[in-house]
Structure formats: structure tokens, C-alpha cells
Amino acid sequence: DVLAVSKIDKIDYLFEIKYWTSVPSTVLLHRVVIRMNEMRTSYESQFKRNCKCILMIVTVDQIKESIKEQFDRYALKTPVSADIQIYTEKDLI
């Protein structure tokens, strides 16, 4: 969704931003992680620059912890190369 190109070093940032009002399924998590890996690989190959992926999730207060737990369980089985950041709507105000 957003690309931040560094002018200081050769590490750029790819942000994927999701707004979820329910806890995602394992299949959806897997699709998002795979897509981010593909985007990173493509970007690094095309532009010859290193890239760090950040998945930013915005959600409602009631399910923030459930989403975090779902990612933690997923990451135990599948390596996740993106940084995961979870915010509530109130965190962003």
C-alpha cells in the first residue's frame, strides 16, 4: 500500500495496511504473508535495493489481542519475514 524509499541507506520499507473488524482466518493470514514476501522479492530484484516489509493492522479494541494471538500461533508454524504492527482505531487518533 505504501513504499518508503530511504535516502540514507539502501533499505526501503514496504507497508501493507489492513483494516480488520474480525479475527482473520489462518488462510487469510497466509495469503497476506505470502503476498508480502512476493512483493519484497519482486522489489529487491527489480530495484536492486534491500526492502523491509511492515504489515500494519488497524482494528477495534475488542479484538486486538485476539488478532495478536492469531499471528503468534501462525508464526510458530510459518516463518513471517514482515514486522507486524497492530493498532486500534483509538491508537491512531
Residue pairs with C-beta under 8 A, 6 or more apart in sequence:
1 15
1 16
1 17
2 13
2 14
2 15
2 17
3 12
3 13
3 14
3 15
3 43
4 12
4 13
4 15
5 12
5 49
6 12
6 13
10 49
10 50
11 49
11 50
11 51
11 52
12 43
12 47
12 49
12 50
12 51
12 52
13 51
13 52
13 53
13 54
14 36
14 39
14 40
14 43
14 51
14 52
14 53
14 54
15 53
15 54
15 55
15 56
16 32
16 35
16 36
16 39
16 53
16 54
16 55
16 56
16 82
17 56
17 57
17 58
18 32
18 55
18 56
18 57
18 58
19 57
19 58
19 59
20 57
20 58
20 59
20 63
20 67
21 59
21 60
21 63
22 63
23 63
23 66
23 67
23 70
24 32
24 67
24 70
26 70
26 74
29 70
29 71
29 74
30 74
30 78
32 55
33 55
33 74
33 78
33 80
33 81
33 82
36 53
36 55
36 81
36 82
37 53
37 81
37 82
39 53
40 51
40 52
40 53
40 81
43 49
43 51
44 50
44 51
52 83
53 81
53 82
53 83
54 82
54 83
54 85
55 82
55 83
55 84
55 85
56 85
56 87
57 67
57 84
57 85
57 86
57 87
58 87
58 88
58 89
58 92
59 67
59 86
59 87
59 88
59 89
60 88
60 89
61 88
61 89
61 90
64 86
64 88
67 86
68 86
71 80
71 84
71 86
74 80
